[in-house]
Amino acid sequence: MSVVTEYALSALLLIGGFFTLVGAIGLVRLPDFYTRLHAPTKATTLGVGAIMLASVGYFSSTGAGPGASEILITVFLLLTAPVSANIIAKAAMHLDEKPVAGTKGNPWEQ
């Protein structure tokens, strides 16, 4: 494996770790349910996607080729995260979960 490949994979792992950490911190620190929902669905999805891309790159560069399981995990993650976030947000709206005071835009009151 070349040095350039190692640096690229290391950068992907660092980027993935950073976004996963930001998503976890956002889940804990944000004030209400709706804003907390954005942290794992946006930042963590990007972080896990970068880590999976690094995994595919590593195994491709060692000659093993990209594993089907890695590609399926990435596709499954990118397809299910937005859909599940939408369903969870709609369920919270139907259960009358109140947003934090001062939130602009209340589509359920129209």
FIDO-539589 format. One record per atom (N, C-alpha, C): residue in one letter; x, y, z. Coordinates in steps of 0.05 Angstrom, whole numbers, plus 5000, padded with zeros to 4 digits. Each point is the difference from the previous one (the first is absolute). Layout:
BEGIN
AXYZ ...
This chain:
BEGIN
M501749775000 M498350235000 M501850255000 S499350194984 S501750244997 S499550195023 V501850195003 V499850205021 V497650184995 V499650074975 V497750174993 V497449875007 T499849744995 T497649865007 T499649995030 E502149965015 E499850005029 E499150275011 Y501050224988 Y499250265009 Y497150054993 A499149924977 A497250044992 A498249845018 L500749755006 L498349845018 L500050115028 S502350105009 S500150125026 S498350255002 A500150164978 A498350244999 A497049935001 L499249794985 L497349915001 L499149915028 L501849855013 L499449915027 L499750235020 L501850204997 L499850235018 L497550174995 I499450034974 I497550154993 I497649855010 G499949744996 G497849835010 G499850015030 G502249985014 G499950025029 G499150275010 F500950214986 F499150275008 F497050044997 F498949924977 F497150034996 F498449825018 T501049775006 T498549825018 T500050125028 L502350125008 L500150135026 L498250245001 V499950164979 V498250244999 V497149915002 G499349784986 G497349905002 G499349915028 A501849865014 A499549915027 A499850235019 I501750204997 I499850245018 I497450154995 G499350024974 G497450144994 G497649855011 L500149745001 L497849855011 L499750065030 V502250055013 V499950055029 V499450305006 R501150184984 R500050285007 R497750174989 L498849914978 L497950164988 L497550015017 P498450224999 P497950055020 P497549844998 D499049924977 D497549864999 D500149764981 F497949854999 F499949754985 F500650054970 Y498850204989 Y500250044971 Y502950084992 T501350175016 T502750074993 T501949775006 R499449845021 R501749775005 R499849794978 L497849994987 L499649814978 L501950054977 H500850254996 H501850064978 H502949905004 A500950005025 A502849925005 A500749724990 P498549805009 P500749734991 P499449954970 T497950134990 T499349944972 T501850144980 K501150235008 K501750144980 K502949955005 A501050095023 A502949985005 A501049725003 T498549845015 T501049725005 T499849844974 T498050044984 T499949864974 T502450074983 L500750254999 L502450084985 L502549885012 G500249995026 G502349885013 G500349704995 V497849865003 V500149714995 V500549954970 G498950174983 G500649964971 G502950044994 A501350195012 A502950044996 A501649775010 I499349895023 I501449775011 I499649764983 M497649964989 M499649774982 M501550044974 L500250244990 L501550064976 L503049945005 A501050065024 A502749935007 A500449705001 S498149865010 S500149715001 S500149884972 V498350104983 V500049904972 V502650064987 G501150245004 G502650084989 G502349835010 Y499949935026 Y502149845011 Y500049724988 F497749874999 F500049734990 F500449994970 S499350214986 S500550014971 S503050034995 S501450165017 S502850054995 S501749765009 T499049825017 T501649775008 T499549764981 G498350044980 G499649794981 G497649825006 A498650045022 A497749845007 A497550084985 G500050254990 G497750104986 G497950105019 P498250174991 P497950105017 P498149785007 G499449985026 G498249795009 G497150084995 A498449814992 A497250054995 A498650105025 S500849895023 S498750085025 S500550305006 E502450104995 E500650285005 E498250184982 I499849934975 I498450164982 I497149995007 L499049765008 L497249985008 L499450155026 I501950005019 I499650155025 I499850304993 T501850104983 T500050284993 T497450084986 V499149844981 V497650064985 V497649995019 F499949795017 F497849985020 F499950245019 L502350085009 L500150235018 L499150264986 L500950054976 L499350244986 L497150004991 L498749774997 L497249994992 L498250015025 T500849885022 T498149985022 T500150235019 A502350145003 A500250225019 A498050224995 P499850114975 P498050214996 P497149915003 V499549764991 V497249905002 V499249965029 S501849885016 S499349955028 S499850265015 A501750204994 A499850265013 A497350144994 N499149974975 N497550124992 N497749865015 I500049745002 I497949865014 I500050065030 I502450025012 I500150075028 I499050285005 A500750194983 A499050285003 A497050014997 K498949864981 K497150004996 K498649875024 A501149795011 A498949885024 A500050195024 A502250155003 A500250205021 A498050224996 M499550084975 M498050214995 M497249905007 H499449754994 H497449895007 H499649965030 L502249955014 L499949985029 L500150275014 D500050214984 D500050285010 D502550075016 E502249914990 E502650085012 E500550294994 K500450165020 K500450294996 K502950074994 P500450174980 P502850094995 P500850215021 V502550065001 V501050205019 V498850284993 A499650175019 A498850264996 A501850164981 G498750144982 G501450174981 G500649864974 T499249754996 T500549864975 T498250124979 K501250064977 K498550124978 K499049784982 G497550034990 G498949814981 G498849775015 N497449995000 N498549785012 N498149894979 P500949824983 P498349904978 P497549855010 W500049905024 W497749855010 W497850185010 E500450275002 E498050185008 E498650144977 Q500749934975 Q498850134977 Q497349894993 
